[in-house]
Amino acid sequence: RWIKFEEKVEDGGERWSAPHVPALPLHSLFQLRTCLQKGTMLLDLDATSFKEIIDKALSEQPEEAELQPALRERLAALLLLQPQHQPTKSLLQLLAELGLSPCRGRKPSYPTRHPPTTSSPGQTQVSKTPLKEQLRNRFKKKVPPGAEAAHVAVGEVEFLEKPFTAFIRLRHGVSLGSLAEVSLPSRFLFILLGPPRVKAYHEVGRAMATLLTDELFQRVARQAEHREDLMAGMEAFLEELVVLPPGKWDPGARIPPPSHLPAPRRRTAVDPLDQQPRGNGDTTAAGNRASPGHPRSGEELERTGRLFGGLLRDIRRKAPWYGSDFSDALHPQCLSAVLYIYLATVTNAITFGGMLGDATANMQGVLESFLGTAFAGFIFCLFAGQPLTILSSTGPVLVFERLLFSFSQDHSLDYLEFRLWIGLWVAFFGVVLVATEASHLVGHFTRFTEEGFCALISLIFIYDSLKKMLSLADAFPINWHYRLDNVTSYSCTCNLRRRLFNPILACLTTLQCPPLPSIVSMGDPSSPPTLSLQPPATPAGLSRSQCLDQGGHLLGTSCQYVPDVTLVSFLLFGGTFLSCTALKRFRSSRYFPVGVRKLVSDFAVILAILASCAVDALLGLETPKLLVPSELKPTNPARGWIVFPFGANPWWVCLLSAVPAVLVTILIFMDQQITAVILNRREYKLQKGAGFHLDLLCVSLLMVVTSVTGLPWYVSATVISLAHMDSLRKESATSAPGEHPEFLGIREQRLTGLAVFILMGASVFMAPVLKHIPMPVLYGVFLHMGVTALNSIQLTDRVRLLLMPAKHQPDLAYLRHVPLRRVHLFTSIQLLCLALLWLLKSTVAAIIFPVMV
């Protein structure tokens, strides 16, 4: 059987072979061409049953090949016999038969694939209606929707003296009852029967089946009006034929299906029927390759010449899709995306919230980061043009906040009021950029810029996750000086002596002694009492916290030694990363049914987190856990929830704020628009269009609210947004045997983003549950997101080429047309610019980072 590749029944008749590329003898194609030239050909035949087709084919024979009436009757009776198809059974069915066959006392029998050559009274004919076995056949799930069946019947017949050949095309697809393996409408039939002395019938039938699976020949066969048209289609097939010379390749070897099939448009550039070039061939392909990083079409970035013209166009483009942005989210895959992005966003909010608290004396802290992320993200996903974007704090914004706070402290300015005016100016400049359609400059961004920016953000994620893990060695130190021979000297005891000596010293200095029965020695009754300075023995069984609560302190060489926590944290960190990677790739695994593989792949990150949390709970070590604020009050008690624009600073500060606001505007514009360009690449096959102007307007207006409330500023987070899109990838549910699932696009909707930020807001009330998640597990998720985003760009592939000998380099398209030294030069310049950006980011001059990009 063939769909796109060939499958054979293995020896023993128990199973179908793995799909493979059909390899045809060249001689069989020449014989097939002869059969089509001389045999019966019926085009656009009106028939409703297989019997009617056979009767018509036998009665329309050419004069030189006409059969006797008796032979026609025998041949018709033979062709109308019910074929016995190879069963397609699941693994459970095969195991059940294997287990039950000894009880039945016989081996399970498997029907043969070929019909018998003679008829007998006990043999049945083809049924006019589909059989139950056809309707329940599991193989039908592998057949693409809208497919039709073609039947190829070949064999040796003893009573024929010369071959009988017929090619039939029905006018309309007709169900031919029980003839096919599964119930499908049929369009084409090819019959070749002949005397036993000719041994090539089987190969001619394989050649015909392979032709009928070829997209170009299919189109020719559907449109052919005469025999010559069909022959022209076969000549076109032969012109594209590639011959493997004998002796260089084993004909018995099965070529596995390729990972990527050639695009059909490349082969349809010339029509075999009219020999006229078509404009949608290589020209279209070349157009697609011209600007791989640009949006799906240029309409989103065209200037209208009117104020807010681009914004109005974005609103008109996105408004018809607004209802489907919610209905398209009704899929289990969206649930996994919500949980995955929620945990990533929570970790990011805690990380940046902590760093903001350190940089601004807790004027902005973890709670402000939570509330700001929840509010800004929710509003953005509700109204933005690209709701798949995830808003978050970014590194350059953090650097600016640190510099701004230091400047305010040095010049005795109120930080939050100064920041409020900067935010208002940034919002004003952003609205001006939207009004003047400045987003059309995005069209000048190239792959060089996009890859450099994406690589930098990805490396920041990887670097931060590793840096956080290495800092655990400070909080949970490893005893590097441990020696097994000195194990007897390692101890830690609770010393309460200071607590006992305090009342004794007070007694001696003030002569007002309370009763101290435990430290007074009576001795001889005739002598006065004496004061003993020896404290009683240290109470046994006190824990570290109890000792400190009672005013004692810890003494010993192992008091600061926390065994196993750092090691287990690194194991959880690496295990989470490797589990995420392995489970994501489980979709292409060879184990388990397709539905199970897709489910595991969709929930890969959640499963990895749950598994790591279970391991941590079983070990019971005090690994660092996720800490979420549980009270809705500002981190710094000296501030409120509303920042007033006047009062604390001089009046001229509101004008001076415009200068740093220009830098922040450039930062926000570049960060937002580069991320938008990356998310709207053509290869993601987005159908609902982009909204560059609308997104920039939403970010600008949110600057007003977050500045007034003293919450952090937010902009598109490249890595988290790419992870969001990757978790919503759609693939074809049905794929032919041997064919990889086709990437259909992204599940475009708003509900996952809205749910993520609703959960962010509710996290304050979920602290009792979230406190059980270890931070190393979330850092492992961070590392997974950074590595995934880094592997999604071409720069990573070209860096690998630097380390590969030429003979081991993959067959990439650009290596066929660009000299290798030019590729390496381009990559080296990119790496140099990336290193300069990294150095710039690490200095106080990081605020000019967007300008350098």
DOTI-731869 format. One record per residue (C-alpha): residue number from 1; residue in one letter; x, y, z. Coordinates in pm, whole numbers, plus 50000, padded with zeros to 5 digits. Last residue first. Layout:
BEGIN
NUM:A:X:Y:Z
...
//
This chain:
BEGIN
853:V:52148:54748:51897
852:M:52391:55013:52023
851:V:52105:55259:52063
850:P:51910:54999:52258
849:F:52206:54946:52500
848:I:52244:55315:52580
847:I:52121:55251:52936
846:A:52389:54985:52979
845:A:52649:55256:53032
844:V:52689:55154:53396
843:T:52866:54842:53276
842:S:52760:54477:53226
841:K:52525:54553:52939
840:L:52806:54717:52745
839:L:53022:54408:52782
838:W:52736:54191:52657
837:L:52669:54426:52366
836:L:53037:54414:52269
835:A:53033:54033:52283
834:L:52724:54021:52059
833:C:52890:54257:51813
832:L:53192:54026:51796
831:L:52971:53720:51760
830:Q:52782:53879:51472
829:I:53108:53980:51301
828:S:53236:53623:51339
827:T:52915:53477:51193
826:F:52934:53699:50883
825:L:53301:53611:50834
824:H:53228:53239:50879
823:V:52954:53254:50615
822:R:53182:53447:50381
821:R:53457:53187:50430
820:L:53210:52911:50348
819:P:53127:53057:50009
818:V:52753:53126:49970
817:H:52524:52933:49731
816:R:52523:52572:49849
815:L:52605:52667:50208
814:Y:52289:52883:50213
813:A:52065:52580:50163
812:L:52214:52371:50442
811:D:52351:52023:50372
810:P:52493:51960:50717
809:Q:52869:51995:50779
808:H:53062:51671:50833
807:K:53270:51691:50514
806:A:53360:52054:50583
805:P:53510:51986:50924
804:M:53287:52120:51200
803:L:53374:52367:51477
802:L:53294:52688:51291
801:L:52983:52521:51152
800:R:52843:52502:51508
799:V:52848:52883:51520
798:R:52645:52885:51197
797:D:52373:52668:51350
796:T:52355:52891:51659
795:L:52328:53205:51443
794:Q:52030:53054:51261
793:I:51801:53117:51556
792:S:51571:52872:51737
791:N:51854:52708:51932
790:L:51902:53020:52143
789:A:51530:53035:52227
788:T:51536:52672:52340
787:V:51855:52725:52543
786:G:51709:53027:52722
785:M:51376:52860:52790
784:H:51542:52545:52925
783:L:51774:52749:53149
782:F:51477:52933:53296
781:V:51300:52601:53354
780:G:51609:52480:53541
779:Y:51596:52802:53748
778:L:51240:52704:53835
777:V:51357:52366:53967
776:P:51645:52530:54156
775:M:51383:52755:54329
774:P:51211:52458:54491
773:I:50828:52456:54469
772:H:50668:52387:54812
771:K:50614:52758:54886
770:L:50373:52776:54592
769:V:50096:52598:54780
768:P:50090:52807:55100
767:A:50159:53125:54892
766:M:49844:53085:54685
765:F:49678:53407:54805
764:V:49956:53631:54677
763:S:49962:53418:54364
762:A:49613:53540:54272
761:G:49751:53832:54073
760:M:49989:53605:53886
759:L:49707:53356:53828
758:I:49512:53633:53655
757:F:49830:53709:53461
756:V:49862:53356:53326
755:A:49488:53326:53255
754:L:49492:53643:53043
753:G:49795:53519:52849
752:T:49633:53182:52785
751:L:49299:53340:52688
750:R:49423:53574:52418
749:Q:49436:53346:52113
748:E:49661:53233:51827
747:R:49727:52859:51835
746:I:50050:52880:51634
745:G:50108:52742:51288
744:L:50033:52426:51091
743:F:50361:52238:51133
742:E:50315:51913:50941
741:P:50350:51587:51128
740:H:50642:51382:50991
739:E:50563:51144:50708
738:G:50657:50778:50733
737:P:50296:50661:50746
736:A:50075:50951:50638
735:S:50006:51221:50892
734:T:49685:51303:51071
733:A:49663:51548:51362
732:S:49863:51810:51175
731:E:50072:52021:51407
730:K:49990:52328:51611
729:R:50251:52504:51825
728:L:50115:52664:52143
727:S:50404:52584:52381
726:D:50651:52729:52129
725:M:50454:53054:52122
724:H:50475:53094:52499
723:A:50844:52999:52500
722:L:50905:53270:52240
721:S:50718:53517:52462
720:I:50924:53409:52765
719:V:51248:53462:52570
718:T:51156:53800:52420
717:A:50996:53968:52722
716:S:50785:54254:52587
715:V:50795:54567:52802
714:Y:50708:54653:53159
713:W:50784:54936:53399
712:P:50784:54852:53771
711:L:50501:54976:53998
710:G:50500:55319:54165
709:T:50125:55360:54125
708:V:50149:55671:53906
707:S:50440:55526:53708
706:T:50266:55191:53651
705:V:49951:55365:53527
704:V:50127:55604:53289
703:M:50366:55341:53153
702:L:50061:55127:53072
701:L:49964:55391:52817
700:S:50298:55351:52638
699:V:50286:54969:52639
698:C:49933:54973:52495
697:L:50031:55225:52226
696:L:50335:55018:52125
695:D:50117:54709:52087
694:L:49862:54896:51876
693:H:50132:55030:51644
692:F:50294:54689:51588
691:G:49970:54496:51551
690:A:50042:54175:51361
689:G:49820:53952:51152
688:K:49559:53693:51238
687:Q:49703:53402:51039
686:L:50043:53342:51199
685:K:50250:53096:50997
684:Y:50543:53085:51247
683:E:50788:53081:50955
682:R:50673:53427:50847
681:R:50814:53594:51154
680:N:50566:53772:51377
679:L:50725:53679:51711
678:I:51070:53801:51606
677:V:50932:54130:51474
676:A:50734:54189:51794
675:T:51045:54126:52006
674:I:51237:54379:51797
673:Q:50946:54621:51837
672:Q:50917:54609:52215
671:D:51287:54621:52300
670:M:51357:54893:52043
669:F:51064:55112:52141
668:I:51109:55068:52517
667:L:51483:55148:52504
666:I:51436:55443:52272
665:T:51164:55575:52501
664:V:51385:55519:52807
663:L:51661:55726:52648
662:V:51419:56007:52562
661:A:51275:55993:52913
660:P:51621:56066:53054
659:V:51597:56414:52897
658:A:51224:56473:52949
657:S:51268:56448:53325
656:L:51429:56793:53333
655:L:51090:56947:53262
654:C:50911:56779:53556
653:V:51219:56841:53771
652:W:51176:57218:53720
651:W:50903:57229:53985
650:P:51137:57129:54267
649:N:51080:56784:54420
648:A:50866:56661:54711
647:G:50539:56838:54643
646:F:50416:56764:54296
645:P:50344:56454:54088
644:F:50181:56242:54362
643:V:50268:55873:54372
642:I:49979:55644:54471
641:W:50023:55307:54648
640:G:50202:55453:54947
639:R:50566:55482:55048
638:A:50753:55477:55382
637:P:50645:55118:55460
636:N:50880:54987:55185
635:T:50748:54658:55046
634:P:50410:54816:54992
633:K:50114:54629:55145
632:L:49904:54343:55012
631:E:50027:54065:55239
630:S:50131:53710:55140
629:P:50453:53779:54952
628:V:50568:53473:54752
627:L:50875:53272:54847
626:L:50969:52985:54613
625:K:51179:52736:54805
624:P:51547:52704:54887
623:T:51630:52338:54961
622:E:51561:52223:55317
621:L:51608:51853:55252
620:G:51309:51616:55265
619:L:51444:51372:55007
618:L:51091:51261:54914
617:A:50968:51620:54882
616:D:51258:51715:54653
615:V:51196:51412:54432
614:A:50826:51501:54410
613:C:50909:51863:54323
612:S:51139:51739:54044
611:A:50865:51515:53902
610:L:50606:51793:53921
609:I:50841:52038:53745
608:A:50924:51789:53469
607:L:50556:51706:53418
606:I:50471:52076:53393
605:V:50750:52136:53143
604:A:50650:51845:52920
603:F:50272:51906:52924
602:D:50244:51949:52547
601:S:50509:51681:52482
600:V:50339:51427:52708
599:L:50002:51490:52543
598:K:50151:51470:52194
597:R:50326:51140:52270
596:V:50011:50991:52425
595:G:49799:51085:52125
594:V:50055:50946:51879
593:P:50063:50602:52037
592:F:50353:50484:52257
591:Y:50722:50474:52164
590:R:50890:50589:51844
589:S:50962:50937:51977
588:S:50890:51252:51775
587:R:50654:51397:52038
586:F:50897:51289:52310
585:R:51122:51577:52210
584:K:50954:51806:52462
583:L:50985:51530:52723
582:A:51361:51508:52673
581:T:51422:51884:52690
580:C:51202:51942:52993
579:S:51354:51640:53169
578:L:51709:51760:53096
577:F:51637:52105:53241
576:T:51453:51969:53544
575:G:51728:51717:53615
574:G:51998:51981:53587
573:F:51835:52211:53843
572:L:51718:51927:54069
571:L:52070:51781:54068
570:F:52216:52127:54132
569:S:51982:52171:54428
568:V:52073:51823:54555
567:L:52441:51917:54558
566:T:52380:52253:54727
565:V:52155:52101:54991
564:D:52371:51793:55058
563:P:52518:51900:55393
562:V:52469:52245:55546
561:Y:52790:52322:55738
560:Q:52779:52647:55935
559:C:52767:52476:56274
558:S:53026:52217:56171
557:T:53334:52348:56353
556:G:53162:52410:56686
555:L:52981:52666:56898
554:L:52627:52791:56845
553:H:52480:53080:57044
552:G:52229:53107:57323
551:G:51956:53364:57380
550:Q:51671:53119:57431
549:D:51540:53178:57076
548:L:51886:53102:56934
547:C:51895:52763:57103
546:Q:51538:52684:57000
545:S:51619:52767:56637
544:R:51926:52544:56634
543:S:51746:52258:56806
542:L:51785:52185:57177
541:G:51817:51814:57258
540:A:52049:51845:57558
539:P:52049:52131:57806
538:T:52398:52269:57853
537:A:52537:52160:58192
536:P:52503:52403:58478
535:P:52709:52714:58488
534:Q:53025:52727:58701
533:L:53058:53066:58874
532:S:52949:52934:59216
531:L:52844:53196:59466
530:T:52902:53109:59831
529:P:52647:53086:60113
528:P:52768:53179:60461
527:S:52928:52907:60679
526:S:52745:52724:60959
525:P:52532:52519:60719
524:D:52849:52397:60537
523:G:52806:52408:60161
522:M:52507:52624:60047
521:S:52616:52658:59679
520:V:52420:52922:59485
519:I:52401:52892:59106
518:S:52082:52687:59055
517:P:51902:52839:59349
516:L:51929:53189:59205
515:P:51669:53393:59390
514:P:51687:53747:59258
513:C:51995:53952:59342
512:Q:51980:54324:59400
511:L:52342:54403:59484
510:T:52346:54630:59175
509:T:52683:54528:59028
508:L:52708:54172:59155
507:C:52343:54085:59084
506:A:52354:54234:58735
505:L:52665:54032:58659
504:I:52493:53715:58777
503:P:52178:53796:58573
502:N:52386:53820:58249
501:F:52605:53518:58323
500:L:52330:53265:58268
499:R:52230:53386:57917
498:R:52591:53414:57813
497:R:52652:53058:57923
496:L:52369:52917:57703
495:N:52606:52750:57452
494:C:52436:52521:57200
493:T:52668:52264:57052
492:C:52802:52192:56703
491:S:53045:51911:56638
490:Y:53310:51790:56398
489:S:53614:51675:56592
488:T:53532:51304:56577
487:V:53516:51313:56196
486:N:53882:51406:56175
485:D:53987:51096:55979
484:L:53706:51154:55728
483:R:53838:51496:55641
482:Y:53606:51785:55553
481:H:53791:52096:55445
480:W:53558:52173:55148
479:N:53255:52189:55375
478:I:53002:52316:55122
477:P:52826:52636:55206
476:F:52446:52668:55180
475:A:52385:53041:55134
474:D:52720:53098:54964
473:A:52710:52775:54761
472:L:52359:52872:54652
471:S:52515:53162:54457
470:L:52623:52912:54192
469:M:52258:52832:54119
468:K:52163:53196:54081
467:K:52456:53255:53846
466:L:52360:52954:53633
465:S:52003:53082:53592
464:D:52124:53436:53528
463:Y:52372:53327:53261
462:I:52117:53115:53072
461:F:51855:53391:53079
460:I:52112:53654:52981
459:L:52232:53425:52700
458:S:51876:53413:52564
457:I:51845:53793:52577
456:L:52175:53833:52391
455:A:52091:53567:52131
454:C:51753:53729:52060
453:F:51914:54072:52013
452:G:52193:53944:51789
451:E:51952:53727:51591
450:E:51714:54015:51529
449:T:51988:54259:51433
448:F:52161:54031:51180
447:R:51828:53899:51050
446:T:51749:54251:50942
445:F:51544:54535:51088
444:H:51457:54788:50818
443:G:51088:54696:50819
442:V:51075:54789:51186
441:L:51113:55150:51075
440:H:50742:55132:50986
439:S:50684:55147:51362
438:A:50730:55523:51347
437:E:50370:55559:51233
436:T:50363:55931:51325
435:A:50075:55885:51570
434:V:50233:55577:51726
433:L:50565:55757:51776
432:V:50380:56053:51929
431:V:50195:55816:52164
430:G:50530:55671:52273
429:F:50674:56019:52333
428:F:50382:56099:52562
427:A:50411:55768:52750
426:V:50785:55826:52794
425:W:50715:56178:52926
424:L:50467:56039:53179
423:G:50713:55770:53287
422:I:50991:56027:53337
421:W:50753:56238:53544
420:L:50665:55944:53767
419:R:51031:55845:53809
418:F:51111:56187:53959
417:E:50814:56144:54194
416:L:50924:55791:54288
415:Y:51287:55891:54350
414:D:51229:56203:54560
413:L:51534:56412:54495
412:S:51825:56477:54731
411:H:52083:56510:54451
410:D:52289:56198:54532
409:Q:51984:55994:54631
408:S:51797:56080:54311
407:F:52099:55996:54095
406:S:52140:55661:54271
405:F:51771:55583:54220
404:L:51790:55672:53849
403:L:52101:55461:53795
402:R:51936:55157:53958
401:E:51611:55209:53766
400:F:51807:55240:53438
399:V:51989:54913:53504
398:L:51657:54739:53577
397:V:51511:54872:53251
396:P:51813:54732:53064
395:G:51762:54388:53227
394:T:51395:54346:53149
393:S:51071:54351:53347
392:S:50792:54148:53194
391:L:50520:54153:52931
390:I:50429:53831:52749
389:T:50345:53859:52378
388:L:50090:53608:52249
387:P:49831:53887:52259
386:Q:49972:54049:51940
385:G:49750:54348:51865
384:A:49707:54436:52230
383:F:49373:54492:52409
382:L:49314:54206:52653
381:C:49667:54065:52653
380:F:49805:54411:52736
379:I:49554:54475:53015
378:F:49631:54139:53178
377:G:50008:54177:53143
376:A:50010:54526:53294
375:F:49795:54425:53592
374:A:49956:54090:53676
373:T:50312:54209:53614
372:G:50254:54521:53823
371:L:50099:54328:54112
370:F:50377:54070:54122
369:S:50661:54319:54077
368:E:50512:54546:54343
367:L:50504:54247:54577
366:V:50865:54154:54496
365:G:51001:54500:54557
364:Q:50989:54859:54434
363:M:51073:55130:54685
362:N:51261:54844:54849
361:A:51585:55044:54882
360:T:51583:55099:54502
359:A:51855:54863:54370
358:D:51806:54586:54626
357:G:51429:54593:54584
356:L:51466:54599:54206
355:M:51689:54290:54228
354:G:51430:54109:54439
353:G:51149:54207:54208
352:F:51354:54099:53905
351:T:51397:53749:54044
350:I:51049:53722:54195
349:A:50882:53845:53874
348:N:51094:53612:53657
347:T:51008:53313:53873
346:V:50639:53398:53862
345:T:50655:53450:53485
344:A:50817:53111:53428
343:L:50564:52942:53655
342:Y:50278:53112:53472
341:I:50428:53038:53130
340:Y:50426:52662:53197
339:L:50088:52650:53371
338:V:49916:52852:53100
337:A:50085:52663:52814
336:S:49976:52329:52964
335:L:49618:52452:52978
334:C:49639:52585:52621
333:Q:49731:52238:52493
332:P:49407:52105:52635
331:H:49212:52306:52373
330:L:48943:52572:52404
329:A:49179:52862:52328
328:D:49042:52915:51976
327:S:48711:53037:52124
326:F:48879:53330:52301
325:D:49080:53487:52020
324:S:48797:53377:51791
323:G:48585:53663:51920
322:Y:48860:53920:51862
321:W:48945:53804:51511
320:P:48727:54056:51327
319:A:48878:54341:51539
318:K:49245:54262:51462
317:R:49274:54411:51113
316:R:49050:54710:51179
315:I:49244:54788:51498
314:D:49581:54755:51321
313:R:49461:54985:51040
312:L:49350:55243:51294
311:L:49694:55229:51457
310:G:49874:55262:51124
309:G:49672:55570:51035
308:F:49731:55733:51375
307:L:49796:56061:51195
306:R:49775:56003:50821
305:G:50051:55921:50569
304:T:49934:55560:50541
303:R:50275:55403:50600
302:E:50312:55034:50528
301:L:50425:54822:50824
300:E:50127:54589:50871
299:E:50079:54556:50492
298:G:50427:54417:50440
297:S:50317:54057:50473
296:R:50406:53768:50702
295:P:50641:53984:50900
294:H:51012:54015:50824
293:G:51278:53773:50935
292:P:51287:53557:50626
291:S:51318:53850:50388
290:A:51404:53729:50040
289:R:51351:53360:50101
288:N:50977:53379:50058
287:G:51018:53583:49744
286:A:51252:53321:49603
285:A:50994:53054:49671
284:T:50731:53261:49499
283:T:50953:53311:49198
282:D:51042:52943:49198
281:G:50687:52849:49115
280:N:50394:53086:49138
279:G:50451:53244:48800
278:R:50390:52931:48599
277:P:50601:52830:48303
276:Q:50408:52691:48008
275:Q:50465:52332:47893
274:D:50085:52296:47836
273:L:50011:51952:47978
272:P:50343:51890:48154
271:D:50295:52213:48355
270:V:50626:52375:48441
269:A:50681:52541:48781
268:T:50489:52251:48932
267:R:50798:52081:49077
266:R:50911:52374:49289
265:R:50550:52434:49396
264:P:50533:52086:49553
263:A:50787:52185:49825
262:P:51050:51916:49867
261:L:50989:51674:50157
260:H:51153:51725:50494
259:S:51262:51456:50742
258:P:51332:51213:50461
257:P:51154:50876:50450
256:P:51385:50579:50510
255:I:51548:50417:50204
254:R:51497:50044:50218
253:A:51797:49837:50112
252:G:51715:49549:49875
251:P:51845:49741:49574
250:D:52187:49764:49746
249:W:52366:50075:49626
248:K:52689:50146:49445
247:G:52692:49817:49252
246:P:52407:49923:49029
245:P:52388:50295:48948
244:L:52119:50496:49129
243:V:51895:50664:48874
242:V:51713:50992:48943
241:L:51388:51044:48754
240:E:51280:51400:48685
239:E:51256:51343:48310
238:L:51075:51013:48371
237:F:50796:51191:48559
236:A:50761:51445:48278
235:E:50738:51157:48031
234:M:50466:51002:48248
233:G:50266:51323:48240
232:A:50307:51345:47864
231:M:50179:50987:47836
230:L:49868:51085:48026
229:D:49809:51376:47792
228:E:49861:51150:47491
227:R:49590:50910:47612
226:H:49339:51188:47586
225:E:49157:51435:47811
224:A:49405:51440:48101
223:Q:49309:51674:48388
222:R:49294:51423:48676
221:A:49592:51222:48550
220:V:49802:51538:48509
219:R:49724:51651:48863
218:Q:49806:51308:48999
217:F:50129:51301:48797
216:L:50246:51620:48971
215:E:50148:51503:49320
214:D:50318:51162:49286
213:T:50121:50894:49469
212:L:49969:50769:49142
211:L:50313:50726:48989
210:T:50425:50511:49282
209:A:50121:50287:49239
208:M:50194:50249:48868
207:A:50558:50160:48934
206:R:50457:49907:49198
205:G:50217:49748:48948
204:V:50494:49726:48688
203:E:50716:49562:48952
202:H:50452:49296:49026
201:Y:50385:49229:48660
200:A:50754:49166:48577
199:K:50754:48783:48562
198:V:50596:48719:48220
197:R:50568:48344:48163
196:P:50276:48326:48401
195:P:50022:48464:48150
194:G:49880:48812:48205
193:L:49687:49045:48430
192:L:49741:49421:48459
191:I:49460:49635:48602
190:F:49483:50003:48698
189:L:49201:50184:48875
188:F:49162:50555:48953
187:R:48891:50753:49135
186:S:48787:50567:49449
185:P:48594:50700:49750
184:L:48728:50562:50078
183:S:48625:50279:50311
182:V:48947:50118:50427
181:E:49138:49826:50274
180:A:48963:49890:49944
179:L:48738:49650:49749
178:S:48464:49618:50012
177:G:48224:49862:49853
176:L:48356:50056:49558
175:S:48288:50401:49699
174:V:48280:50638:49403
173:G:48488:50949:49330
172:H:48344:51120:49027
171:R:48425:51097:48655
170:L:48603:50768:48708
169:R:48951:50715:48567
168:I:49033:50371:48432
167:F:49362:50223:48309
166:A:49330:49875:48162
165:T:49579:49602:48069
164:F:49522:49237:47972
163:P:49837:49042:47897
162:K:49845:48765:47638
161:E:49770:48393:47658
160:L:49538:48410:47958
159:F:49417:48090:48130
158:E:49707:48072:48377
157:V:49662:48415:48530
156:E:49961:48603:48675
155:G:49897:48914:48881
154:V:49833:49285:48898
153:A:49548:49488:49053
152:V:49620:49854:49134
151:H:49337:50039:49305
150:A:49340:50412:49375
149:A:49174:50546:49689
148:E:49075:50906:49755
147:A:49195:51145:50025
146:G:48984:51433:50159
145:P:49127:51407:50508
144:P:49474:51248:50527
143:V:49478:50871:50584
142:K:49656:50771:50904
141:K:49334:50749:51106
140:K:49200:50508:50841
139:F:49464:50257:50952
138:R:49257:50175:51259
137:N:49011:49975:51047
136:R:48666:49990:51202
135:L:48481:50090:50884
134:Q:48678:49845:50671
133:E:48632:49551:50909
132:K:48258:49623:50925
131:L:48238:49573:50549
130:P:48172:49854:50302
129:T:47871:49810:50070
128:K:47867:49663:49720
127:S:48050:49354:49841
126:V:48323:49208:49623
125:Q:48251:48846:49551
124:T:48263:48551:49786
123:Q:48446:48220:49746
122:G:48271:47896:49839
121:P:48159:47818:49482
120:S:48515:47831:49353
119:S:48711:48090:49166
118:T:49064:48066:49039
117:T:49370:48284:49089
116:P:49315:48350:49455
115:P:49332:48708:49577
114:H:49664:48836:49715
113:R:49710:48967:50069
112:T:49695:48639:50250
111:P:49492:48605:50566
110:Y:49670:48560:50898
109:S:49606:48258:51115
108:P:49663:48254:51488
107:K:49842:47939:51597
106:R:49635:47655:51732
105:G:49539:47494:52062
104:R:49289:47760:52156
103:C:49454:47807:52496
102:P:49796:47832:52331
101:S:49658:48110:52101
100:L:49512:48321:52382
99:G:49830:48495:52496
98:L:49962:48564:52148
97:E:49620:48681:52036
96:A:49605:48921:52331
95:L:49958:49046:52264
94:L:49870:49111:51899
93:Q:49552:49294:51997
92:L:49738:49509:52253
91:L:50003:49600:51996
90:S:49737:49726:51758
89:K:49632:49541:51450
88:T:49624:49635:51084
87:P:49498:49331:50898
86:Q:49645:49240:50556
85:H:49359:49245:50312
84:Q:49169:48951:50164
83:P:49035:49037:49823
82:Q:48666:48962:49745
81:L:48643:48810:49399
80:L:48520:49042:49123
79:L:48847:49031:48933
78:L:48832:48651:48900
77:A:48470:48644:48786
76:A:48545:48914:48529
75:L:48845:48716:48399
74:R:48641:48399:48369
73:E:48365:48585:48184
72:R:48612:48763:47957
71:L:48785:48432:47879
70:A:48455:48282:47771
69:P:48373:48587:47557
68:Q:48710:48568:47376
67:L:48949:48849:47451
66:E:49025:49159:47243
65:A:49393:49261:47234
64:E:49424:49355:46863
63:E:49073:49498:46859
62:P:49130:49731:47152
61:Q:48927:49643:47463
60:E:48612:49835:47551
59:S:48399:49536:47661
58:L:48639:49419:47930
57:A:48673:49770:48080
56:K:48294:49825:48078
55:D:48222:49497:48250
54:I:48494:49565:48506
53:I:48361:49915:48587
52:E:48002:49791:48620
51:K:48114:49519:48856
50:F:48306:49773:49068
49:S:47995:49980:49119
48:T:47864:50332:49045
47:A:48001:50397:48698
46:D:48036:50703:48477
45:L:48382:50677:48320
44:D:48573:51003:48296
43:L:48866:50846:48108
42:L:48874:50481:48001
41:M:49206:50348:47870
40:T:49251:49991:47747
39:G:49613:49893:47683
38:K:49857:49984:47409
37:Q:50016:50314:47520
36:L:49950:50270:47892
35:C:50099:49921:47885
34:T:50404:50043:47693
33:R:50463:50317:47949
32:L:50435:50057:48225
31:Q:50699:49845:48052
30:F:50933:50143:48038
29:L:50869:50208:48406
28:S:50938:49842:48489
27:H:51272:49861:48308
26:L:51390:50140:48537
25:P:51355:49915:48838
24:L:51171:50108:49110
23:A:51281:50208:49461
22:P:50990:50317:49679
21:V:51088:50547:49969
20:H:51016:50366:50293
19:P:50734:50311:50542
18:A:50815:50043:50803
17:S:50691:49699:50703
16:W:50337:49577:50755
15:R:50282:49288:50988
14:E:50211:48917:51023
13:G:50233:48791:50666
12:G:50522:48555:50734
11:D:50760:48759:50523
10:E:50679:49125:50565
9:V:50380:49290:50401
8:K:50513:49595:50222
7:E:50471:49968:50283
6:E:50556:50235:50026
5:F:50561:50609:50084
4:K:50321:50893:50021
3:I:50002:50695:50067
2:W:50106:50358:49932
1:R:50000:50000:50000
//
